């Protein structure tokens, strides 16, 4: 696929916005990159102005007014801490086209090809001079369109980023945004003095490979590949049925049973030694777990981690419910007391940037499993219909997995995962052994 950029514009706010420096929380400090995602839209067959660039730019300038921190730039304070300079400099809007068809992209699996649909920061730019929101509309020869989004993760998490895109779509349709974003990030201030009351293993060094049973595990050098697997509603129910016990009243969620299953399958596929430690990084949304709850419209990161950790032999040799319960119990930790403690723990770290997650966090023998199922991904209707797909454009690290909802909201899911190439075939085999 060859993508040609036709126009590139910095879109500033439609009207004057507050100029100030916005303090960012400790969890904002843990995210230092633009996160790439992509929407695909099929032509509606009737509109003469399908994804009209001028209409989208005007709507973007208007929605940036209530979401004005997104039009700012990152900077560091005197202590090296990230903060947002709310200066109204704007977001990047790129128009591009390609001779390819949407059908050429198959199931829209994350790939270097999809990354061509994501705008890049300019030459000579870094995270401090680059716009915080990069947007690219690419017109396909079949009449379809993609919307590539690169949103800086220090500014928005998945929920607030989705709210921004969906609000932009509403403005493009001539509607008001439903509820204005909440800008105040001091809601996630650490306590004074900071008083962490848990060891917070989610921020401790993750397990590393000691020795693989097949003597072939090379976590830092082996080639990786991405694969997408369809998980039906019936398959999820089968997993839940395996975890039922008349003496145990716990009703596990779809995420818990699927995450536990993925963890077991990956450990088997990687052929880890029984005594090899392994962990799973799980993101939880603090909006509903904190007390009082954060406003749902909170603009920023309200994401926290929990990390169940055990040995490979412990989860592989025991029934599925054992791994599922470990996921369930870890999620149960994440109440107000635990999350406030996490903010305090991060506050006392001498160098919080050393806790930024990367390949060392998620790679073999570990995983990171993120669910986007509770986000309204497919509500981004700009006036020409809802997207037929929304998902990550790339998976940055081996061991990372995303669980995505079906566009039709029928209870079926997609699992997209990056693993070392030689582990994908056995992983698929174990995944479907229900």
N, C-alpha and C positions, 0 to 999 in steps of 0.2 A: 504494500500500500504506500502510495506517495501522497503526502499531504502538503499543499502549497498555501502558505499564509498570504492572504490578500490585503489585510489591514490590521493594524495594531494600534489601540488607542488607550490612553489613560482616562478613565471616566471618573470625574470628580463629583462631589455631592451637589445635588440640585440647588441647595441653598446653604447658607452659612450654618456651620455646626460648631458645637463647643470646642474650644482649643485648650487642651490641658494634657497633662501626663497621667496616664491611667496605671495605677498600681496593679500588679498581677500576683496571683496567689502562688503558693508553693507547688501546687499540682500543675499550674501553667508552666513552671520552670522546667518540668520534665519533658517537654515537647518542643523540639527545636527545628522541625522540618515542615515543608508544605506537604500535605497529604493528598495524593491524587485519586480522584474518583471520576466516574463518567456516566452520563445518562444517554440513552438512545431513544429517538422518537421516529416513528414511521409517519410518512406523509398522510395528511388527512384527506387528500384528494379533492378538496373543495376550495381551499384558501389560496388566494393569489399572493398573499403576503406571509406565507409559511415561514416562521422564524425570521421575521424581518429584523435586520440588524439594528436599524435606527430605532425601532420601537423598543427593542431589548436594551439598548444603551440608555434611552430616556428613562425607562423603568428602573434600570440599575442606578442611575444617578438619584432617583427619588427614594429608592429603598435604602440607599447608603446614608440617608439623613437620620432615620431612627437607629440604624446600625452603624453609626459613625465611627466607632473604633476600628471597624474593618477597613475604613478608608485611610487609616493612619499608617505609621511605620514603627517597627521595633527599635528600641535603643537600650542601652545599659545604663544603670545608675552608677554612682561612684563606687559602689561595692561589687559591680559586675552583674547585678541582678537585672533580668529582662523586665522591661516595662513598655507600654505602648504610648507613643507620642501621637495624640489625637490631633492631627494637623490638616485633615481633609484632602490629603494629596491624591487619594483615589485608588481605584482598582483597575487592573489590566483587563481589557476586553479585546479578544483576537477573533478575526473572521478568517476562515480557511476553507478550502475545498479539496476534494479528492475524486478521482475517477472510479474509485472502488464503490461497491455496493454494501449495504449493511449485511446482506447475506454472506458476504465474503468473510465476515468476522465470526461466523458460527454462533457459539454460545457466549460470546463476549468475554472469553477467559482473559484474565489479566496477563499482559504480555508487553514486550517492547513495541509491538505494533500498536496496541492501544495507547501506549505512552505518547505516540505521535499526535494524539488527540488532546493532549494535556499541554497547556502553555508552559513555557520555561522562563525562568528569570533571565534577564538580559546579560550579555557579556559584561564582565566587570562589576556586576551586581552581587551583593551578598544578602543575607537575611535582614540586614539593617537598611539597605537602600531599596530593596525589592518591595513591590506591593504585597500586602498580606493576603489578597484574594486575586487569583489569576483565573480568568475564564476564557474559554475558547469554543466558539460555535463552528463546527465543521459541516459543510454541506456535501452530501454524497450524491453520486450520479443517479441513484435510484429515487432521489427525492427525499430520502431520509436525512436526519440531522443527529449529530452528537453534541452534547454539551460537556466539555471537559472542565473539571474544577480542580484547582490546586489551592487549598486553603491552609494558611499557616496554623499549625495545631496549637501554638501558644495563644492564639486569639479565639479559636472556636474548637469545641469538641464535636462529636458526631451529631448530637442533638441540636446544639445551637447552630452548627453549620447547615444542617437540614432546614432548620427554621428560617435561616437567611435565604436559602435558595427558594423555599416554598413561598416566602413573603415576596421575593422578587417576582415569582410567577404570578402571584395575586395582583401585584401592581401592574404587571404587563397586561392583565385581563381587565384593568380599569377598576380594581377593587382596592380597598384599604387593607393594610396588614391586619391580621386578626388581633394580636396583642403585642404591644411594643416590647422590645427586649429590655431586660434589667441589666444595667451597665455596671452597677456597684459590685466590685469583686472583693471588697473588704468583708463580705459575708463569709468568705473562706479564710479569714485571718487566723493565724495560730494564736493560741491563748498566751497571755503574759502573766507569769513566766511560762514558757513551754513545759508541759508536763506529760510526755509520752508515757503510756502505761502498758504498752505491749512491745515485744521485740521487733515486730514488723519484718517478718522474713521475706515479704514481697520486695523489700529494698535491700536484702542481703545478697551477697554473690550467689548466683544460681549454680546448681550442680554442673560439673563438667564430666566429660567422658573419661572414665578410668580405663576401661577395656571393653571391647565389643566381643561377643561370643564368636562372631565370624571373622574377627581380626581385620575387618575391612572398613571400620568406621573412621572416616577422616572428616570431622565436622567442619573444619575451616577450609578444606580444599576440594571436597567432592562437588561435582556439578549438581545443580538443583533444577527442579522443574515444577511447574504449577499445573494442577489438575482440578477440575470441577466435577463434583458428584451430585447427582440428584437424590434427594432424600424425600420419600413420599410420606404423607400423613399416616398411612398404614404402617410404614416401616418404623416411624417414631412410636406409634402405639405398640408395636411389637417389642421395642426396646423397653417401654414402660411396663409392659406385661411381665417381662423378664425380671423386673426389679420389684414386683409386688410380693408382699409377704403378709400373711394373715396376722402375724405377730408384730408387724411394724406398720403403723398407720400413716407413715410419711407418704405424701403424694408428690413425687418428684416432677419437676418441670421438664418441658421439652428440651430446654437448654442443658439442664443437668444430665439427663440421660444421654444426650448426644455428645456432650463434652466428655463425659466419662467413657463412652464408647470410643470416641476419637483417641483419647489418651491411651486406652488399652491397645487399640489397633496400631497406633504409631509405635508403641513400645515393642509390640510383637514384630512389626515390619522392620524395625531397626535392629532387631535381634540383640537387644541389650542383655548384659549379664544380669542375673537375678539380684545381685547386690548393688547394681548401678542405681544411684539416686536420680530421680526425674521430677520435674515440676511443671505446672501449668500456670501461666499468667492469665488471670481472668479480670476483665474490666467490669467494674460495677458503677452505676450512675448514682452519685451521691444526692441527687435532687430529692429523691423520696426517702432516702435512708437517714439523712440528717434530721435533727430535731431542734428547732423547728425546720420543716422542709425548705429547701431552696425553691424559689419560684421556678416553675418549669421553663420560663422564658429567660432564665439566667444566661447571659452572653459570656461564655468563657468555658473553661474546663471544670466540670464537676465529676470527673472520672477518677476513680481510685482503683487500686489493684488488690486482689487477694491471690495467694499462690499456694494451693495445695501441693504438698511435696511428700514423696515416699520413694520406695524402691520399685524398680521395674517388676521384680518377682512378686512383690506384694499385690500389684494390680493385675498382672497377667495370670498368676496361678489361682486367683480367686474369682468368684462369679462377678459379672458385670456390676451388680448392685454395690459391690465394695468400692469400686472406683467412683461410681455415681454418688455414693454417700460422701466420699471425700470432697467432691465438688460441692455438694449440697452443704456440708458442714462449713467449708471455707466461705461460701456465700453468706452463711448465717453469721459469720464473724462481723460482717460489715454493717454494724449498726452505728448510731451516732457516736457512742463512746469510742469505738474503734477508729472511725474516720477522723474524729477530732484529734485522737492520739496520733494518727498518721500525719496530720498537718503539723503537729508539734514536733514529731520525729524529724520531719523534713526541715523544720525551722532550725534545729540545732546541728544540722550537718555542716561541716566546714566547707564542703564544696558540693552543692546540690547537683551541679552538672555531672558529677561522677556517677549519679544514679540514673542518668538518661538511658533508656532501654535501647538495645541494639542486637546485632547478631549473636552476641555472647549470651543474651537473655533467652532468646527463643530457639536457638539452634540445638541440634542433637546434644544431649538426650532430653531436651525440654520442648515445650510448646507454648504458643499463645493462641487462645481461642476467643475471638471477638464475635458477638452477635449483633447484627444490625436489624434484628427482626422487630424490635419495638419502635423503630424510627419510621416516620411516614415518608419513606423514600419515594414512593410513587405518586405523591400528591403534587409534584412539580408540574402543574398544567399551566403553561404560558398562554393558553388560548387555543392551542391546536391539538389538545389531547394529552393524556398522561404518558409518561415514558414506558416503553416496553421492557426496559432493563435499567437498573442502576446498581453499580457495584464498584469495587476498587479497580483502578486501572493497572495497578501493579501490586505485587506483594514484595515488600522490601527485604524480608529476611526469611531464611529457611526456618521451618517450624511454625510459621504464622499461618493461622487459618481464620476464615471469615464464614459465618453462617448468615445467609441472605434469605429474605422472604420471597415468595412468589409474587410477581406483579399482580396476579389475579386474587391474591390473598386467600388461596384455597387450602392453606395449611401445609402445602408442600414447601420444601426448603432446598437451598443449594449450599453445598459445602465447597469452598474454594481453599486449597491448601498448597503450600510450598514445602516440598521435601527433597531430600537428596534423591536424584533420579532413580537409582537402583532400588529405592524403597517404595516407589509409587505402586508398582504392580502388586506386591504382597499387601500393601496398605488397602488397596481397592478390594482385594479378595477378603480380607478380614472385615472390612467395613460392611460388606453386604452379606456376611455370614450371620444372619439374624436368627 
